[in-house]
């Protein structure tokens, strides 16, 4: 059977088209395969290049850390030291890394700072950045002061995997600070002795009153006992003797504590107690100058961290200045007001305000500068020492005129004691 010529042409055309499509597909597949192979080779080459660069950067970073003059350490969650650079090994006086790496950091932190360092570690491992001053005990049993700056070390997913810290030896700085503090304490002590010299006559009179009362009541008791008079009157007199003796003892105790050359050290204390102790001495001069001291003390104030003797010195100095400023005041009552309350940001604030007189001509900006004084025989060091003491306590002191002829207010702000500052207070007490 003969197939018509038109069908043969169609079949041949279809076959040619199929072959053409197949050839095109083979060509495309070949090109795609070549492209894939080229891309794979490029990626392999690129990957190798990236790996090489990463290795190079890592090696460079290790060299930088190895030559870093400060201690660089990596610490695990449990306190184990994972890695430490040579400077860190020298800091703890280790000869080989194995003496440090793999051991707990708490083997080297001084025992009294364990709680503070543990709080730092927990905070950093929660993602915070922290700073701490503490002491270590080196492998050669030397105590050294350290300052560490710690930050969280994270993995590629952002999870905190370790603590990274840079630590430096601040023993020399601490020694210098202690020398400055000692000199400052000596200067403050000299100022306290100067104050007592000025108050000596008034204090002698103040002590004479209870001692005279004790003598009189004692003679009265002896007469009544000899005459066998009513025991109730004798009992009342004995109570008065006891009260006057306590009064005299308190004055002597205050004077002894105030002029002592050994400060009490920093510890938690009440600002209101400091004010009351200072006023026990200041009240003598105030009564002699016909000045009424008015107290407005807020109850239940937070505690502060400080040296009670030094802070008492500041309050007494400011109160005495206020009393002296009103010595010539005739047109109004001589009143000095002392207040305590919670100030801005939760600080504890003390305000001492006098009633005026020559305050309007004061240059307030120079008031706390050394050797600046408005007194004829003043040394100009009292308020400068006050400022130094308050700044050591982490606070501020300033003065402001309350109005033309209306008096001067001296304000003190001290940081309130918190859970975090309690640790620093303990450090200052330990140092």
PyMOL commands that set and color helices and strands:
alter all, ss='L'
color gray80, all
select helices_A, chain A and resi 5-67+86-91+97-99+105-107+111-125+171-227+231-259+271-288+308-325+344-346+358-361+364-366+382-392+419-430
alter helices_A, ss='H'
color red, helices_A
select strands_A, chain A and resi 71-75+81-84+130-137+143-154+160-169+267-269+292-297+304-306+335-342+348-353+396-401+408-414
alter strands_A, ss='S'
color yellow, strands_A
deselect
rebuild
show_as cartoon
